Amino acid sequence: MKRLILLCIGMFWLMLGVKAQPATHVDWQRDLDSLACWLPRLHYNFFTVRSRADFEKGIENWKHQGNNGLSDLQMALKLQQWIATFGDLHTNLNFVPLLDRNRLLPLGLKWMDDGLYIVTAPVGKEDMLGCRLMELNGTPIEVVADSLGTLFSADNEAVRKSMVPNYLCFVQLLEHFGFVSDGKVMFKLASADGRMQLHELTPGSVNPQNLVSFRPEGVALCYRNARTLFSVHYEAADSLLYIQYNKCWSRELEEEYGNREQASRLPSFAALEDSVFATLRHRPVSRLVWDVRFNGGGNSIPGTRLAEKLADFMHQQDVPPRVYVVLGAATFSSAILNALDFKRLLGACWVGEETSGKPNHLGEVRSFTLPTSGLQVQYSTKYFKNVDEEMNTLVPDVKIPMTFDDFRQGIDPVYEWIKKQ
């Protein structure tokens, strides 16, 4: 169960581990000069949505205004909002080190098809669990989400569903947009039976020992191994081979990048391949599932090679298995490339929900550091063109959303649908 809840909180725990930046003077004029010099030079093409002239004019405006009495965090947030308007989700000014981890809301949130739900709450606030978030300090949560969404390039609704829950726990971000003024946050929630509740939370440091987690009636297969890089499951009763691919990474890739100690703690993709083909050769398989609904990317090459090997294998079979790829809001970057590989090489049926990633997209992210703030700027170094038509998302062939009631009951409607095919 603990693994399930950690997945639901997503980046929340990662952000908890980020220490606040020491209070030092930032020379924003110098940092803006560095941004103006290096971002256009290093980025593959930063000017696909807005022009270089817009960028240069914006830099001059920022330099002319200076920080204008803004704190370093406020300045960084405004710069990130501006960078986001250039349309590359991979390119960001990483403001997270400026956030104070002692000013967090002790919540874990999960955005399902029917709304934003609370899956982790403080001890003593257990009745918040499983409730839908309706308002924050009297503001509809959709309005709050729209404002937080300006901190990244929201190409589609799935991007917002993936990222907003991570940001909403930081009171400083809510203050930046004017939703919080006195540090206190009042939530209006709707319980499962439709009753409205009001709960006030005060930000502070978060101790996991003082949190309670929502406990569903059951745990769907897709959540059981959601914290691992990948896993293989064979369902004999349904002749179904289920491959869950949560990150495009592996022991082999970690070794390739020179980190042998870290590599020893990771699973082997070669072992996954061996398991997949051993099952295909020795057991009846009528359906093969490649689940990338939680996969935010990494390196696409292993997944592509597996799709090629599977295609060779399938061509030798009189009745090859039907292939399904499960998509979701978190499917992004290299996972998009692998979904396209499975469609192109294996004729896979895409099932699930629309993706945050686009089929044609910028990627291969690198970074440089601004000289006085020490903040990193991530940028794209490559453009991946995979389809002729420009699309903002991968649209499933069969759309099957997951509601919170599905999650509560431990049901994966996508898996259940595939079993019936």
Phi, psi and chi 1 to 4 in degrees:
 res  aa     phi    psi   chi1   chi2   chi3   chi4
   1 MET       -  -38.2 -174.2   66.1   65.6      -
   2 LYS   -58.5  -41.5 -177.0  177.5  179.8 -177.9
   3 ARG   -61.1  -39.4  -71.0 -179.1  175.9  178.2
   4 LEU   -61.9  -46.8  170.4   63.8      -      -
   5 ILE   -68.3  -37.5  -62.8  -56.5      -      -
   6 LEU   -60.4  -38.4  -74.9  175.1      -      -
   7 LEU   -63.2  -42.6  170.8   73.3      -      -
   8 CYS   -62.4  -36.5  -63.9      -      -      -
   9 ILE   -73.4  -24.5  -60.0  174.1      -      -
  10 GLY    65.2 -130.4      -      -      -      -
  11 MET   -70.7   -6.2  -71.0  -71.3  -70.4      -
  12 PHE   -53.6  -48.9 -179.4   61.5      -      -
  13 TRP   -68.6  -35.3  -66.0  112.8      -      -
  14 LEU   -60.7  -42.4  176.3   60.6      -      -
  15 MET   -68.3  -31.5  -70.2  179.3  170.7      -
  16 LEU   -59.7  -30.2  -75.8 -178.4      -      -
  17 GLY   -80.5   -5.2      -      -      -      -
  18 VAL   -85.8  121.6  176.6      -      -      -
  19 LYS   -79.3  145.6  -65.9 -175.2  178.1  179.7
  20 ALA   -66.0  146.2      -      -      -      -
  21 GLN   -67.5  135.9 -176.9   97.7  -23.2      -
  22 PRO   -57.1  146.9  -22.3   33.0      -      -
  23 ALA   -75.4   94.8      -      -      -      -
  24 THR  -125.1  160.1   57.5      -      -      -
  25 HIS   -75.3  129.4  175.3   68.9      -      -
  26 VAL  -104.4  126.9  174.8      -      -      -
  27 ASP   -90.0   91.2 -176.9  -12.2      -      -
  28 TRP   -67.9  -27.5  -75.1  106.0      -      -
  29 GLN   -60.0  -44.8  -61.6  -73.9  -37.7      -
  30 ARG   -68.5  -40.2 -172.3  177.7  168.1 -164.2
  31 ASP   -66.6  -36.2  -84.3   11.8      -      -
  32 LEU   -67.3  -37.2  -75.7  164.6      -      -
  33 ASP   -60.8  -42.4  -77.5  -23.1      -      -
  34 SER   -65.2  -42.8  178.8      -      -      -
  35 LEU   -61.7  -44.6 -176.6   68.4      -      -
  36 ALA   -65.1  -32.6      -      -      -      -
  37 CYS   -77.4  -49.5  172.4      -      -      -
  38 TRP   -91.3  -33.4  -68.8  109.2      -      -
  39 LEU   -63.1  -49.6 -175.5   53.6      -      -
  40 PRO   -65.1  -31.2  -19.2   32.0      -      -
  41 ARG   -73.8  -38.3 -175.4 -179.9  -59.3 -176.9
  42 LEU   -92.3  -29.9  -63.1  173.3      -      -
  43 HIS   -68.4  145.3 -163.5  -76.6      -      -
  44 TYR   -57.1  -49.9  175.9   83.2      -      -
  45 ASN  -167.5   94.2  179.6    7.2      -      -
  46 PHE   -74.7  -10.9 -169.2   53.6      -      -
  47 PHE  -110.8   49.2  -51.7  113.0      -      -
  48 THR   -88.3  -25.5   58.8      -      -      -
  49 VAL  -107.5  -44.1  173.1      -      -      -
  50 ARG  -122.0  159.4  -62.0 -176.9   62.0 -178.0
  51 SER   -85.2  163.6   68.8      -      -      -
  52 ARG   -59.8  -37.4  178.9 -178.0  -71.8  -89.7
  53 ALA   -61.4  -40.7      -      -      -      -
  54 ASP   -61.0  -41.5  -76.5  -15.8      -      -
  55 PHE   -64.0  -49.5  177.7   77.4      -      -
  56 GLU   -64.7  -38.3  -67.7  172.9  -10.3      -
  57 LYS   -64.9  -41.5 -178.8  179.0  179.1 -179.3
  58 GLY   -62.4  -43.4      -      -      -      -
  59 ILE   -59.0  -45.4  -70.5  -71.9      -      -
  60 GLU   -63.5  -39.7  -70.7  -53.8  -48.8      -
  61 ASN   -62.7  -43.9  -74.0  -20.6      -      -
  62 TRP   -63.0  -41.6  -75.2  111.7      -      -
  63 LYS   -66.7  -36.9  -69.6  172.2   68.1  174.8
  64 HIS   -67.6  -41.0  177.0   72.3      -      -
  65 GLN   -75.3  -27.9  -65.8  177.0   17.9      -
  66 GLY    63.0 -158.5      -      -      -      -
  67 ASN   -82.5  -10.8   59.9   -2.6      -      -
  68 ASN    50.1   42.2 -160.9   24.5      -      -
  69 GLY    82.4    1.4      -      -      -      -
  70 LEU   -78.7  150.2  -60.1  174.9      -      -
  71 SER   -70.7  166.1   69.1      -      -      -
  72 ASP   -59.8  -39.2  -70.6  -21.7      -      -
  73 LEU   -65.1  -45.4  173.5   60.5      -      -
  74 GLN   -60.7  -40.1  -70.3  170.5  -33.3      -
  75 MET   -64.4  -45.1 -175.7   68.2  177.8      -
  76 ALA   -63.1  -39.9      -      -      -      -
  77 LEU   -66.0  -42.1  -69.4  174.0      -      -
  78 LYS   -65.7  -38.2  -74.9 -176.5  175.4  -65.1
  79 LEU   -64.7  -41.1  -81.1  174.2      -      -
  80 GLN   -65.3  -39.7  170.4   53.1   26.8      -
  81 GLN   -59.1  -39.3  -74.1  177.2  -82.8      -
  82 TRP   -68.9  -44.7  174.5   64.4      -      -
  83 ILE   -60.3  -37.7  -70.4  171.2      -      -
  84 ALA   -61.9  -27.7      -      -      -      -
  85 THR   -69.7   -9.6   64.8      -      -      -
  86 PHE   -86.7   -2.8  -75.9   81.6      -      -
  87 GLY    87.3   13.9      -      -      -      -
  88 ASP  -115.0  108.9  177.4   12.8      -      -
  89 LEU   -63.4  -24.2 -173.1   56.7      -      -
  90 HIS   -78.7  -15.2  -77.7   97.3      -      -
  91 THR  -102.5  118.6  -63.1      -      -      -
  92 ASN  -149.5  153.4  -62.8  -78.6      -      -
  93 LEU   -93.9  115.1  172.8   64.1      -      -
  94 ASN   -78.2   98.1 -177.3   14.0      -      -
  95 PHE   -86.9   -6.5   55.7   79.6      -      -
  96 VAL   -55.9  -38.8  172.0      -      -      -
  97 PRO   -60.6  -18.1  -27.3   37.2      -      -
  98 LEU   -86.6   -9.7  -66.6  174.6      -      -
  99 LEU   -78.1  144.6  -66.5  170.4      -      -
 100 ASP   -92.8  113.9 -173.6   -7.8      -      -
 101 ARG   -72.9   -4.8   63.0  177.3  178.7  174.4
 102 ASN   -91.7    8.7  -66.0  -46.7      -      -
 103 ARG  -129.5   58.4  -60.0 -162.1   62.9 -152.3
 104 LEU  -112.6  150.6  -69.9  165.3      -      -
 105 LEU   -89.5  129.8  -66.6  172.1      -      -
 106 PRO   -79.2   68.3   30.4  -34.7      -      -
 107 LEU  -134.0  148.4  -68.0  175.5      -      -
 108 GLY  -118.5  132.3      -      -      -      -
 109 LEU  -122.3  148.4  -57.0  167.7      -      -
 110 LYS  -137.6  123.3 -173.6  171.0 -177.7   61.4
 111 TRP   -96.7  111.8 -158.1  -31.5      -      -
 112 MET  -103.4 -178.7  -52.6  -63.0  -72.6      -
 113 ASP   -62.3  -29.8 -175.7   64.2      -      -
 114 ASP  -103.8   14.7   51.3  -17.6      -      -
 115 GLY   140.2 -176.9      -      -      -      -
 116 LEU  -101.0  122.3 -174.2   60.4      -      -
 117 TYR  -119.3  153.1  -72.8   82.7      -      -
 118 ILE   -93.9  122.1  -65.2  176.7      -      -
 119 VAL  -116.1   -8.7  -67.7      -      -      -
 120 THR  -140.4  136.2  -57.0      -      -      -
 121 ALA  -145.9  167.5      -      -      -      -
 122 PRO   -70.3  152.1  -12.7   26.3      -      -
 123 VAL   -57.0  135.3  170.5      -      -      -
 124 GLY    95.3  -12.1      -      -      -      -
 125 LYS  -118.9   36.0  -67.6  -80.4 -170.3  179.5
 126 GLU   -61.1  -26.0  -73.1   84.2   -5.2      -
 127 ASP   -72.4   -5.4   51.6  -14.3      -      -
 128 MET   -76.1  -25.2  -63.4  179.5   73.2      -
 129 LEU   -63.6  134.2  -65.0  172.0      -      -
 130 GLY    79.1    5.2      -      -      -      -
 131 CYS   -91.7  150.2  -70.4      -      -      -
 132 ARG   -87.9  133.9 -179.1  179.5  177.2 -177.0
 133 LEU   -80.1  120.9 -176.6   51.0      -      -
 134 MET  -105.7  -47.1  -53.3  -61.7  -68.8      -
 135 GLU  -140.8  154.8  -65.3 -180.0    0.6      -
 136 LEU  -129.0  114.7 -172.8  154.0      -      -
 137 ASN    48.9   42.0  -77.3   -8.7      -      -
 138 GLY    83.8   -2.5      -      -      -      -
 139 THR   -99.4  130.2  -58.0      -      -      -
 140 PRO   -54.8  140.1  -25.0   34.5      -      -
 141 ILE   -63.8  -25.8 -160.8   61.9      -      -
 142 GLU   -64.3  -36.2  -68.2   81.5    6.7      -
 143 VAL   -68.8  -41.8  175.4      -      -      -
 144 VAL   -60.5  -44.0  177.9      -      -      -
 145 ALA   -63.9  -39.1      -      -      -      -
 146 ASP   -60.8  -41.4  -75.4  -17.7      -      -
 147 SER   -68.6  -46.8  -66.1      -      -      -
 148 LEU   -60.6  -30.4  -69.4  171.1      -      -
 149 GLY   -66.4  -15.1      -      -      -      -
 150 THR   -76.2   -7.1   64.1      -      -      -
 151 LEU   -82.3   -3.2  -70.4  169.1      -      -
 152 PHE  -148.2  162.7   44.8   85.5      -      -
 153 SER   -78.4   99.3  -62.3      -      -      -
 154 ALA   -87.3   90.4      -      -      -      -
 155 ASP   -69.7  -23.6  -64.8  -40.9      -      -
 156 ASN  -159.5  173.6   49.7   56.9      -      -
 157 GLU   -66.3  -30.5  178.8   63.8   17.6      -
 158 ALA   -64.2  -33.5      -      -      -      -
 159 VAL   -60.1  -46.0  172.8      -      -      -
 160 ARG   -63.1  -42.2 -166.1  170.8   67.4  148.1
 161 LYS   -62.5  -33.4  -70.9  176.5   66.3  175.1
 162 SER   -78.0  -35.7  -65.0      -      -      -
 163 MET  -103.2  -35.1  -59.9 -172.5   70.8      -
 164 VAL   -57.9  -42.6  164.0      -      -      -
 165 PRO   -56.9  -29.9  -27.8   37.4      -      -
 166 ASN   -72.0  -33.6  -58.6  -36.4      -      -
 167 TYR   -85.6  -25.4  -72.0  155.5      -      -
 168 LEU   -68.0  -16.3 -159.2  142.7      -      -
 169 CYS   -81.5   -7.8  -63.0      -      -      -
 170 PHE   -97.3  109.7  -71.0   94.4      -      -
 171 VAL   -61.1  -34.1  168.6      -      -      -
 172 GLN   -60.9  -33.6  -70.9  162.2  -67.7      -
 173 LEU   -70.3  -39.2  -59.1 -175.0      -      -
 174 LEU   -66.2  -35.2  -60.3  174.3      -      -
 175 GLU   -66.8  -39.2  -70.3  173.6  -22.4      -
 176 HIS   -57.2  -36.5  175.9   72.7      -      -
 177 PHE   -94.8    3.2  -68.1  105.2      -      -
 178 GLY    83.8   14.2      -      -      -      -
 179 PHE   -86.1  -18.9  -59.7  121.2      -      -
 180 VAL  -132.0  134.1  175.1      -      -      -
 181 SER  -124.8  -30.1   57.4      -      -      -
 182 ASP  -110.6   11.6   58.1    0.9      -      -
 183 GLY    86.6  -16.7      -      -      -      -
 184 LYS   -96.2  146.3  -65.6 -178.3  179.4  179.3
 185 VAL  -127.4  123.5 -176.1      -      -      -
 186 MET  -104.9  123.0 -179.6   70.2   73.2      -
 187 PHE  -104.3  136.4  -70.2  105.2      -      -
 188 LYS  -104.6  123.8 -177.1  177.6 -178.6  179.8
 189 LEU  -122.9  152.6  -51.4  176.6      -      -
 190 ALA  -113.1  123.0      -      -      -      -
 191 SER   -80.1  173.8   60.6      -      -      -
 192 ALA   -60.2  -30.0      -      -      -      -
 193 ASP   -91.1    8.1   59.0    7.6      -      -
 194 GLY    92.1   -5.7      -      -      -      -
 195 ARG   -70.7  144.4  -68.6 -177.0  -63.6  108.6
 196 MET   -93.2  140.0  -66.3  -62.3  167.2      -
 197 GLN  -128.6  150.0  -54.6  176.9   14.6      -
 198 LEU  -118.1  131.2  -68.8  177.1      -      -
 199 HIS  -136.4  130.0  -67.4  -89.1      -      -
 200 GLU  -103.0  133.1 -176.5  177.7  -67.2      -
 201 LEU  -123.8  141.9  -66.5 -179.0      -      -
 202 THR  -110.5  130.8  -59.3      -      -      -
 203 PRO   -68.3  156.8   25.2  -34.2      -      -
 204 GLY  -177.1 -167.3      -      -      -      -
 205 SER   -75.6  152.2   58.3      -      -      -
 206 VAL  -114.2  123.1  175.7      -      -      -
 207 ASN  -106.4  116.0 -179.6   -6.9      -      -
 208 PRO   -54.5  -24.6  -25.6   35.0      -      -
 209 GLN   -69.6  -17.7  -59.4  -57.6  -43.5      -
 210 ASN  -102.6   19.3  -64.5  -31.4      -      -
 211 LEU  -113.8  151.0  -61.0  176.7      -      -
 212 VAL  -121.0  151.4  -72.2      -      -      -
 213 SER  -119.7  147.2  -59.8      -      -      -
 214 PHE   -66.4  134.2  177.7   78.6      -      -
 215 ARG  -114.6  105.1  -66.0 -175.3  176.3  -85.1
 216 PRO   -69.1  164.3   23.4  -31.1      -      -
 217 GLU   -68.2  -25.8  -60.6  165.7   13.7      -
 218 GLY  -154.8  169.2      -      -      -      -
 219 VAL  -120.8  115.7 -177.9      -      -      -
 220 ALA   -64.3  152.8      -      -      -      -
 221 LEU   -55.0  -37.5  178.8   60.7      -      -
 222 CYS   -64.3  -21.9   63.4      -      -      -
 223 TYR   -94.2  -16.3  -70.2  112.3      -      -
 224 ARG   -66.0  -36.6  -66.5  177.6 -162.2  168.2
 225 ASN  -118.1   29.2  -65.4  -54.7      -      -
 226 ALA   -71.4  -13.2      -      -      -      -
 227 ARG   -94.0   -6.2  -65.1  -71.9  -66.6  175.9
 228 THR   -90.5  160.0   62.3      -      -      -
 229 LEU   -65.0  -43.3  -67.1 -173.1      -      -
 230 PHE  -163.1  160.8   40.8   74.8      -      -
 231 SER  -155.4  161.7   61.0      -      -      -
 232 VAL  -127.3  134.0  179.6      -      -      -
 233 HIS  -135.6  132.1  172.4   80.3      -      -
 234 TYR  -111.4  124.6  176.9   69.5      -      -
 235 GLU  -103.8   98.6 -168.8   72.3   43.7      -
 236 ALA   -62.7  -39.3      -      -      -      -
 237 ALA   -62.4  -26.9      -      -      -      -
 238 ASP  -113.1    5.7  -61.0  -64.6      -      -
 239 SER    49.5   47.7  -57.2      -      -      -
 240 LEU  -121.4  126.6 -170.5  150.7      -      -
 241 LEU  -105.6  117.4  178.3   58.2      -      -
 242 TYR  -113.2  117.0  177.1   79.1      -      -
 243 ILE  -111.0  116.1  -51.3  163.8      -      -
 244 GLN  -101.2  118.0 -172.7  162.1   -7.9      -
 245 TYR  -118.2   95.8 -163.6   48.1      -      -
 246 ASN   -90.8  -17.8  -62.6  -40.7      -      -
 247 LYS  -154.9  138.9 -171.9  173.4 -178.5 -180.0
 248 CYS   -81.5   69.4  -58.4      -      -      -
 249 TRP  -154.1  166.7 -155.8 -111.5      -      -
 250 SER  -169.2  173.7   65.6      -      -      -
 251 ARG   -59.9  -41.4  178.3 -171.6  -55.9  168.4
 252 GLU   -63.5  -41.7  -69.1   84.1   -3.4      -
 253 LEU   -68.4  -38.4  -74.9  169.9      -      -
 254 GLU   -63.6  -39.6 -162.9   70.1   43.4      -
 255 GLU   -65.5  -39.1  -71.3  174.8  -15.6      -
 256 GLU   -61.2  -34.1 -176.7  178.9  -34.6      -
 257 TYR   -87.9    5.9  -79.1   81.4      -      -
 258 GLY    91.8    6.4      -      -      -      -
 259 ASN  -103.5   80.8 -166.9  -18.2      -      -
 260 ARG   -67.8  -37.5  -68.9 -179.5  176.1  -88.2
 261 GLU   -64.1  -46.3 -178.4  179.8   -9.6      -
 262 GLN   -66.2  -36.8  174.8   67.2   15.4      -
 263 ALA   -60.3  -35.9      -      -      -      -
 264 SER   -64.3  -18.4   65.8      -      -      -
 265 ARG   -95.0   -0.8  -63.6 -168.5  -72.5  -91.9
 266 LEU  -105.9  154.3  -60.8  179.7      -      -
 267 PRO   -74.6  155.6   25.7  -33.5      -      -
 268 SER   -90.8  129.0  164.4      -      -      -
 269 PHE   -71.6  -32.3 -166.1   84.9      -      -
 270 ALA   -61.2  -38.5      -      -      -      -
 271 ALA   -66.5  -37.2      -      -      -      -
 272 LEU   -61.3  -46.6  176.0  138.5      -      -
 273 GLU   -58.2  -44.9  -75.7 -168.9  -12.6      -
 274 ASP   -58.9  -42.4  -70.3  -16.0      -      -
 275 SER   -65.9  -41.6  176.2      -      -      -
 276 VAL   -61.7  -49.3  166.6      -      -      -
 277 PHE   -74.8  -29.6  -75.9  103.7      -      -
 278 ALA   -63.8  -40.6      -      -      -      -
 279 THR   -66.4  -43.6  -57.1      -      -      -
 280 LEU   -63.2  -34.7  -72.9  169.2      -      -
 281 ARG   -81.1  -29.9  -68.9 -172.3 -179.1  101.0
 282 HIS  -116.6   -4.7  -58.1  -62.4      -      -
 283 ARG  -134.6  152.0  -50.2 -165.3   72.8  168.8
 284 PRO   -70.0  127.6   23.3  -32.5      -      -
 285 VAL  -132.1  115.0  177.3      -      -      -
 286 SER  -101.4  -20.7   60.5      -      -      -
 287 ARG  -139.0  133.7  -77.7  149.5  -67.0 -173.4
 288 LEU  -118.1  128.2 -176.2  146.8      -      -
 289 VAL  -115.9  129.6 -180.0      -      -      -
 290 TRP  -114.8  104.5  176.4 -104.2      -      -
 291 ASP  -101.2  111.4 -170.3  -19.3      -      -
 292 VAL  -121.2   27.2  -71.5      -      -      -
 293 ARG   -66.4  -24.3   78.1 -177.6   86.1 -177.0
 294 PHE  -106.2   10.1  -56.7  135.8      -      -
 295 ASN   -93.2  114.3 -166.6  -40.0      -      -
 296 GLY   -93.0    4.6      -      -      -      -
 297 GLY   117.4 -159.3      -      -      -      -
 298 GLY   140.2 -112.9      -      -      -      -
 299 ASN  -122.2  121.8 -172.3  -45.4      -      -
 300 SER   -80.0  -15.2   62.9      -      -      -
 301 ILE   -59.3  -47.8  -66.5  174.8      -      -
 302 PRO   -58.9  -42.1  -25.8   36.3      -      -
 303 GLY   -64.5  -38.4      -      -      -      -
 304 THR   -63.5  -45.3  -59.6      -      -      -
 305 ARG   -63.7  -38.1  -70.4  175.7  178.0  167.3
 306 LEU   -64.3  -42.0  175.8   58.8      -      -
 307 ALA   -60.6  -39.8      -      -      -      -
 308 GLU   -65.2  -42.5  -68.7  169.1  -13.6      -
 309 LYS   -66.8  -39.1  -67.3  176.7 -177.3  177.8
 310 LEU   -64.7  -39.3  -75.9  169.5      -      -
 311 ALA   -62.1  -43.3      -      -      -      -
 312 ASP   -60.5  -43.1  -70.8  -19.5      -      -
 313 PHE   -64.4  -45.8  177.6   86.1      -      -
 314 MET   -62.2  -36.1  -58.3  -67.1 -166.9      -
 315 HIS   -64.8  -19.3  -70.5  154.9      -      -
 316 GLN   -93.0   -3.0  -60.0  172.3   28.8      -
 317 GLN   -98.9  139.5  -51.7  -54.6  -53.8      -
 318 ASP   -66.0  -42.7  -66.9  -28.2      -      -
 319 VAL  -130.2   86.0 -176.0      -      -      -
 320 PRO   -70.0  156.8   26.7  -34.0      -      -
 321 PRO   -64.0  148.7  -17.6   29.1      -      -
 322 ARG   -75.7  142.0  -62.5 -173.1  -62.3  -82.9
 323 VAL  -113.9  134.5  180.0      -      -      -
 324 TYR  -127.8  139.2  -59.2   88.0      -      -
 325 VAL  -116.0  125.2  172.2      -      -      -
 326 VAL   -93.5  123.1 -175.8      -      -      -
 327 LEU  -110.0  156.7  -55.1  174.5      -      -
 328 GLY  -155.4  179.0      -      -      -      -
 329 ALA   -61.9  -28.7      -      -      -      -
 330 ALA   -84.4   -5.9      -      -      -      -
 331 THR   -68.9  121.5  -51.0      -      -      -
 332 PHE  -153.3  155.5 -173.2   69.1      -      -
 333 SER    56.9 -121.6 -165.4      -      -      -
 334 SER   -62.4  -27.8  -68.3      -      -      -
 335 ALA   -65.5  -31.6      -      -      -      -
 336 ILE   -64.1  -43.9  -67.0  -72.5      -      -
 337 LEU   -60.2  -42.3  -59.5 -178.7      -      -
 338 ASN   -68.8  -35.9  -73.0  162.1      -      -
 339 ALA   -61.4  -39.9      -      -      -      -
 340 LEU   -67.3  -37.3  -69.3  164.6      -      -
 341 ASP   -58.8  -46.0  -68.8  -28.8      -      -
 342 PHE   -67.4  -32.2  -87.9   68.4      -      -
 343 LYS   -70.4  -46.1  169.9   72.4   79.2  173.1
 344 ARG   -69.7  -44.0  172.2  175.0   55.5   87.3
 345 LEU   -90.6  -27.7  -64.4  167.0      -      -
 346 LEU  -122.5    1.0  -65.4  158.0      -      -
 347 GLY    61.5   33.8      -      -      -      -
 348 ALA   -64.4  149.1      -      -      -      -
 349 CYS   -93.3  122.2  174.7      -      -      -
 350 TRP   -81.7  131.0  -69.4  -22.7      -      -
 351 VAL  -133.0  144.0 -172.5      -      -      -
 352 GLY   125.0 -127.8      -      -      -      -
 353 GLU  -125.0  162.8  -60.2  178.3   85.5      -
 354 GLU   -63.8  150.7  -65.8 -176.9   -0.8      -
 355 THR   -96.2  155.6   64.1      -      -      -
 356 SER   -76.1  -29.4   54.2      -      -      -
 357 GLY   -80.1  151.4      -      -      -      -
 358 LYS  -102.7  150.3  -59.3 -171.4  -64.9 -175.0
 359 PRO   -62.2  -42.3   16.8  -28.7      -      -
 360 ASN  -100.3  121.4  -63.7  -25.7      -      -
 361 HIS  -156.6  159.8   60.3  -92.7      -      -
 362 LEU   -83.2  151.3  -67.5  155.9      -      -
 363 GLY  -170.1 -150.8      -      -      -      -
 364 GLU    53.1   68.4  -68.4  -75.7  -21.6      -
 365 VAL   -79.0  136.4  177.3      -      -      -
 366 ARG  -130.0 -178.9  -64.0 -179.4 -175.5  173.9
 367 SER  -149.1  159.7   65.7      -      -      -
 368 PHE  -136.0  164.7   63.0   90.0      -      -
 369 THR  -113.2  132.5  -57.7      -      -      -
 370 LEU   -71.8  140.6  -62.6  179.5      -      -
 371 PRO   -68.9  -34.4   22.3  -33.3      -      -
 372 THR  -106.1  -33.3   69.6      -      -      -
 373 SER   -79.6  -25.2   65.9      -      -      -
 374 GLY    74.7    6.4      -      -      -      -
 375 LEU   -77.4  144.3  -61.8  178.2      -      -
 376 GLN   -90.6  143.7  -75.5 -164.0  -31.4      -
 377 VAL  -113.0  115.1  177.6      -      -      -
 378 GLN   -86.8  144.7  -73.8   94.5   26.4      -
 379 TYR  -148.8  158.5   60.4   91.9      -      -
 380 SER   -91.8  142.3  -62.2      -      -      -
 381 THR  -117.3    0.6   63.8      -      -      -
 382 LYS  -149.6  150.4 -171.9  174.6 -179.8  179.6
 383 TYR  -115.1  128.3  179.0   67.3      -      -
 384 PHE  -105.0  110.6  -62.5   89.8      -      -
 385 LYS  -105.9  113.3 -176.9  173.0  177.8   59.5
 386 ASN  -116.6  -21.0  -60.9  -68.4      -      -
 387 VAL  -136.2  155.2  -63.2      -      -      -
 388 ASP   -73.3  -37.3  -67.3  -28.9      -      -
 389 GLU   -86.2  133.0 -179.0 -175.9   -2.5      -
 390 GLU   -76.8  123.1  -71.9  -63.2  -33.6      -
 391 MET  -131.7  147.9  -62.9 -179.0  -70.5      -
 392 ASN   -88.8   -4.7  -72.1  -27.9      -      -
 393 THR  -164.4  165.0 -177.4      -      -      -
 394 LEU   -90.6  122.7  -70.4 -170.7      -      -
 395 VAL   -96.4  122.8  178.2      -      -      -
 396 PRO   -59.7  146.5  -19.3   30.8      -      -
 397 ASP   -63.6  -35.4  -59.9  -53.8      -      -
 398 VAL  -126.7  110.5 -179.0      -      -      -
 399 LYS   -82.5  122.2  -67.1 -175.7 -179.1 -178.9
 400 ILE  -136.7   94.7  -54.1  177.4      -      -
 401 PRO   -76.4  157.5   28.7  -34.4      -      -
 402 MET  -108.3  125.9  179.0  177.4  -82.8      -
 403 THR   -94.3  168.3   66.3      -      -      -
 404 PHE   -68.0  -29.3 -166.9   78.2      -      -
 405 ASP   -65.9  -36.3 -163.4   49.6      -      -
 406 ASP   -58.8  -48.5  -67.3  -34.6      -      -
 407 PHE   -60.4  -42.3  178.1   72.1      -      -
 408 ARG   -60.4  -39.8 -174.5 -166.4  -51.0  -86.0
 409 GLN   -86.9   -4.2  -63.2 -179.6   60.2      -
 410 GLY    74.9   31.6      -      -      -      -
 411 ILE  -108.0  133.6  -64.4  171.2      -      -
 412 ASP  -107.2  101.8  177.8    0.3      -      -
 413 PRO   -63.1  -27.6   21.9  -31.9      -      -
 414 VAL   -67.1  -48.7  173.0      -      -      -
 415 TYR   -62.4  -41.0 -169.2   80.0      -      -
 416 GLU   -64.6  -38.4  -64.7  -57.6  -43.4      -
 417 TRP   -65.9  -43.4 -178.8   85.8      -      -
 418 ILE   -62.7  -39.1  -67.9  173.1      -      -
 419 LYS   -61.4  -26.7  -73.9 -161.3  -59.1 -177.1
 420 LYS   -86.9   -6.7  -65.9  175.8 -177.7  176.6
 421 GLN   -82.7      -  -56.6  -49.2  -58.0      -
